[in-house]
Amino acid sequence: MEALPAASLLNMWKKLREYTQLSEYEAKVYVALVREGPSTASELSKASKVPRTKIYQTLRKLIEKGLVAEMPSEPKIFTATSPSAAFGPHIESFEEQARDFYSMVNFLENAYEKASTTAKTRRDDLWVIHGKPNIMKAIRDLFLRAERTAYILTTENGLIQIFKDCNKTFDRLVENRVDVHISTSIGFRNRGIVQELRHICSVHKVDRDEVPPSTLFISIDQKETLIAIMEVGDPNPFPYEDVAVLFRNPILCAILSRILFKVSKIPIHI
């Protein structure tokens, strides 16, 4: 192996400190002793640039760690233990850690692959629907699957759109004894629809600011939830046009229901 330049050898104390538990002074003195060979404390202080006031304390610690030996002479001479003998246990420890780390990575990779496979089977729990006709058909089908409850949260114009496309479906909900709750902002455009719907379901007024413009939320039996953004007359603040997401994950539906339908309801005076 080609010999390293003296400067490179001296700078190895940084790597040595990184891989071992040696202090900066200890690493500098050991590397200097390897380079210089048997040396006095005074010589080591100059070679390692460790202050003379710290050199003896540093050498004592290296002796205790088995990295340096003190020769019986006057003045005292110090010599380095062979690096392979001194740091062999460290290398074995690193190799063991590497094997352990490799096993852990393999274990995690197997878990990741299993989770990815499970995730693929769960993708059927979520659909993205594009286009207003497709969204409204999905809403009608959603209502027809309802067995116990149907919660709707929408804007003034959103209610007009739902009533326009789903008024017959509302009759089916009533026939099937589904408990329908509608939370909506109310204005002159949907006031008549609200009056009509109040005869067959529970209608709650919410503040306009409670529901973002162009949005619609529907939850069925806390098993299915649809969130839509549609151009229905409101200024659309979103960079999307007529898109909806349908969830069929019971946990997610329950969480969304608690969040979306826990809005401040205002008494209706019509």
HELIX and SHEET records of a PDB file:
HELIX    1   1 ALA A    6  LEU A   10  1                                   5    
HELIX    2   2 TRP A   13  TYR A   19  1                                   7    
HELIX    3   3 GLU A   24  GLU A   36  1                                  13    
HELIX    4   4 ALA A   41  SER A   48  1                                   8    
HELIX    5   5 ARG A   52  GLU A   64  1                                  13    
HELIX    6   6 PRO A   83  ARG A  122  1                                  40    
HELIX    7   7 ARG A  123  ASP A  125  5                                   3    
HELIX    8   8 LYS A  132  ARG A  145  1                                  14    
HELIX    9   9 GLU A  156  GLU A  175  1                                  20    
HELIX   10  10 ARG A  191  LEU A  197  1                                   7    
HELIX   11  11 ARG A  208  GLU A  210  5                                   3    
HELIX   12  12 PRO A  250  LEU A  260  1                                  11    
SHEET    1   A 2 VAL A  68  MET A  71  0                                        
SHEET    2   A 2 ILE A  77  ALA A  80 -1                                        
SHEET    1   B 8 LEU A 126  HIS A 130  0                                        
SHEET    2   B 8 VAL A 243  PHE A 247 -1                                        
SHEET    3   B 8 GLU A 224  ILE A 229 -1                                        
SHEET    4   B 8 THR A 215  ILE A 220 -1                                        
SHEET    5   B 8 THR A 149  THR A 154 -1                                        
SHEET    6   B 8 ASP A 179  THR A 184  1                                        
SHEET    7   B 8 SER A 202  VAL A 206  1                                        
SHEET    8   B 8 LYS A 265  ILE A 266 -1                                        
END                                                                             
